[in-house]
Amino acid sequence: MKLGILDAVPLNYWSTDLGITESEKFIDFLEPVMTGTTFDQLFVAEGEWPEQQDDYDAYLITGSPCYVNDEHPWIEKLSQFVRDCVESNKKLVGVCFGHQLIASALGGKVERRSDSWLLGVKSFDIVDVQSWMIPAQKQCEIHHINHDHVTVLPENAKRIAHSEQCKNSAFVIGDSVLGLQGHPEQPRRAMENFIKELLLFGADPEEMERGRASLRDEVPDAELWGRWIGKFLGC
């Protein structure tokens, strides 16, 4: 398999986590469970795109410090790319920003959370167990860091996970699209660095400290989600 990782982080944010890109973290995260896969980084926020959609067997859209509703040309181009992938039944995974962008591009709605950030290790329930969820599990805990969330799913999407804090924690569209709000790929180091960055931009210190206090070196279900994503993509 050849996986194109569509990195949605602009260049000026790359220093936030020691210069380690989001696509590099996904490669480190997925490589152990997707043996034989070729991973390519495509920095779409910097204008780097596949020459053709069929250059890759599947695509994964990363998180981003940008918001889906920001008026950046690359976000609109990525939204159209998502629609084209869905039309051709191309396998597509979106995480955090990627999850939100897929929903928005296909007619769903993304809004600012009323109670600010969803930050730290958060649990959510699997409400519709999928065939690729091996081993199956009914509740998961992974890192989260998001200010927006999907409030309305696209018409043909199916919610597969939710929590009291995030009603659309994960969704699928058929067997080709998967969206996940949480961040199984983010290590504690990255989460700590993101919190430091948010504090520099005026985030509430008490809120940030509550999120920081929940972080863990070994997040219970991060590895499980790596296996699930690999299975979803056919590995």
N, C-alpha and C positions, 0 to 999 in steps of 0.2 A: 504493500500500500504506500501511496505517496500522499502525505498530509500537508496542506498549505495552512500555515498559522498566520492569520491576518491580525497583525499586531496593531492595536488601535491607540497606542500611546505616542503622542508627539515627541520629537527629539528633545525639546527643552525640559521634559519631565524624566528623561532617562537616568539622571543622576540621583533620583529620589531613593532608589534601593541599590546603592553602590554601583550604579551603572549596569546592573543586571536587567536585561529586558524582560518584558512579560512573556514573549515567545520563548526565550531561553528557559524560563521557569517551567513553561509547559513541556518543553522537550525533556528537561530533567524529570518532570513528574510522570510523563507518559511513556518514555523510552523503555523503562523496565517491564511494562505490561503490553507494549505494542512492538514486540520483537519483529524485526524484518521490515519495519516501517521507515521510510525516508521522510524526515521532517525538514521543511523549508520555512524560513522566516520571511514574511512579506510585510514591510512596514507601510501599511496603507495610509496611516496618518501623515506620512512623509511622501506620499505619492508613488509608492512601490506596489504594483498590482500584478496578478498573473497575466501573461500575454493572452491566454485563452482560458475559459472556465475549465475545459477538459485537461488542462495541464496537471490537475490534481484529482485524486480519487475522492477526496473529502476536504472540507475546510473547517477550521476552528477560529472563532472570533474571540479575542481576549477582552479582558477588562480595560478600563481607560479612566483617566482623571477627567475626561470630557463628559458632557451630558448628551444623551441621545437627541434632545431637543435643541442643542446648540446649532447655530446656522453656519456650519462649516461645509464647504464643497465636498470634502472627502467623506463626510457622514452621509450626505445624499447619494454620493456615488456608491458607498458601501451598502446603503439601503437598496439601491437598484440591483446591486450584485446579489444580495440576499434573494430578492424577488426572482431573479434569473435562475439562481440555484434551485429554488423551490419549484419553479416551472419545469426544470429539467430533471427533477428528482435527485439532485446531488446531495450527498450526505453533508450535514451542516450542524456544528455544535457552537453554541454561544454561551459564554460565561460572564456573569455580572453585566457590564456594558453590552457585551455581545448578546446575552439573553434579552436584554431590554431592546436592543436595536432590532433584533429579529422580530420581536413582538410588534414594535412600532412600524417597521417596514411592511408588515403584512396586515396592517389595519387595526392592531391593538392600541393600547394607550399606556403611556409612561408618565408618571407624575412624581413630584417631590413628596417625600414622606412627611406626614403632618407632625410626627414626633422626632424629627431630625434623623440622625444616623442610625443605621443598623450595623453595629460594630462589635467585633470580637467573635468568640465561639458561640454559635447559635444552633439550636436544634429545630428540626422540622420533621413532619410526618410524611411518609410515603403513602399516598391515598390510592394509588393505582399502580401496583407492582407490574413492571415490564419484564418481558422474556429475557432481556439482556442483563437484568439485575441478578447476577449470580456471584455470590450467594444472595438470596433475597433478604431484605431487612425492612422493617416497618418504621424505624425512626433513625435519623442521622444527625450528627453534629460536625460542622465544618466552620472554618473561618468565614466571616462576612465583613464587608466594608462597602456600604452603599448608602447614598443619600436619596436616590430615586428608586422607584419600584414599578413593576408592571401592575396596573390596576385593572386593565381590561385585556383579555387574551384575544388574539386573532380568531376569527369566526370558526376556522377549522382546527384550532388547537385544542389539546386536551390537558388539563391540569393533572399532574401526577404527584405533586408534593406541595404542602402548604404548612404554615404555622400561624399563630395568632398575630405575629408581627409582619408576616409576609404571606399574603393569601395565594400568591403564585410563585412559590419557591422553585418550581421546575415545571416544564411543560414539554409535550411532544407534538409534532405534526406528522401523522403517519409513522413510517419507520425511517424517515430521512432527516428530521429536524429535532434537535434537543436543545432546550434552553435551561440553564441553571443559574440561579441568582448568587449562590455562595461561591467561595473561592477555595476549592480543595487543593489547588496548586500552590497557594501562598504559604511559605514557611513563616514561622514566628518572626524571624529577622525582618522580613519584608513588611509584615503587619506593624511592627514597632516603628520602622522607618516611615511608613505611610502616616502613622499617628503623629510623629514628629512634624511631618510636612503639614498636616492639617492644623496643628497648633500654630505654626508659623503664619498660616492664613486666617487665624482668628477663631478657630473652632473652640467650643466650650471646654475648658480644661477638665471640669468634673466629668463631663460626658466621655471625653477621651480616656480619662483614667479608669472609668468603669469598663470601657471596652478593653483597655490594656490588661486589666486585672483578670480577664477571662481567657487571655491568650495562652496557648500551650505549645510546648515543643513537639509533642506527638498528638495531633488532633485525631480523635477516635476514628472518624470515617473518611478521612482524606484519601487514604490508600484505596479504600473500597470504591470511592467515586472514580479514581483512576482506572480501576479494573472495569467498572461499569461503562465509562466512556469508551474504553478500548473495545469492549463487547458491542456497544452500540455501533461503533464504526466498523465492526466486522473482524476484529482481531482476536 
